[in-house]
């Protein structure tokens, strides 16, 4: 193994100092530097998808934020409190139960 230069030693020392300062382990540092990992630092989670059903027109829309033009038109026409009651809960799919024969 070749000897480290003074610049290399200074760099390694600076990295170790930062690791101690921010309380980061070697594995965490390598995960941050590895491009193959999916995401070292989690980003913001997206807003949940909401579904609204207009009971007068039976039109449904799905929105993440309330900037949807149809949603805004409904709010202008019926009011925000009324439109908020039109939100329908998503139907969660049930896992099918596998029937196993008795032994």
N, C-alpha and C positions, 0 to 999 in steps of 0.2 A: 504494500500500500504506500503510495507516494506521500511524502511529507506535506503537511498543509502550509500554505503561505500565511503571512501575517494578516492579509486581507480576509482569507478564509476563516481564520481563527476569530477575527473581529466580527465577521458576519454571524458565525455560529454563536458567539457570546451574546450578540444582540438578539438573536432569535430566542435563545434560552432566557434572556432577561424578559422579553415580551411574553414568553410562555408563562413565566412565574407571575408577571404583573397581571395578566388576564386569566390566570388559573386554567390554562389549556394543556391537555396532555399531548403526548406525541401522536397518538392515534387520532385525536381531534384535529391536530394541525395537518396531518397527512390527509385526512378526509376533506379538509378545506382546500388543500392544494391539488387533490386528485380530480381530474376532469371526468373520470369515468364514473364517479359516484353521482347518484341522481341529484341530490341536493344536499350540500353540507349545511347550509343555513336555511331554515324554512322561511318562505316568503309569506305574504298575507294570504289568508284563505279567501276564496271567492265567496261572494254573497250567495245565499241559497236561492234556488229557483222557486218562485212563487207562481201559483196558478190562480187566476181569477175567472169567475164565470158570471157574466151579466145575465141576471134572471129575466130581463125584459127582452133581450135579443138572442139569448142563448149562445152568445159569442164568448169564447174563452181565449185568454191570452196567458202567456208565460213571460214573466219579467224577473230580472235579477235586481234591478234598481228601478225606482219609480219615474224614470225618464221616458218610458215608452209613450209614444204619441196617443195610442188608443187609451191607455190607462189615464193619461192626462186629460183627454177629452171626457172620459167618464167622470173624473173628479170634478171637472168644470161643470158638468151637467147635473150630477147627482150629489156631489159633496164627498169629501174624503172619508168621513165616518161611515157613510153608506157603502162606498166602494170597498172599504176595509172589511166589511162583513161578507163580501162576495168571495173572499179568499177561500179556496178549497184545499183541504189537506191532501197531500200526495198519498196515493194508495201504495202501501208497502206490500211487496210481493211476499207471499208466504213460501217458505221452503217446503217442498213436497216431502212428505214423510214416506220413507221407503218401508213397505211392509215386508218383513222377512218371515219366511216360513218357520213354523215351530219345529224344533228338533225332537 
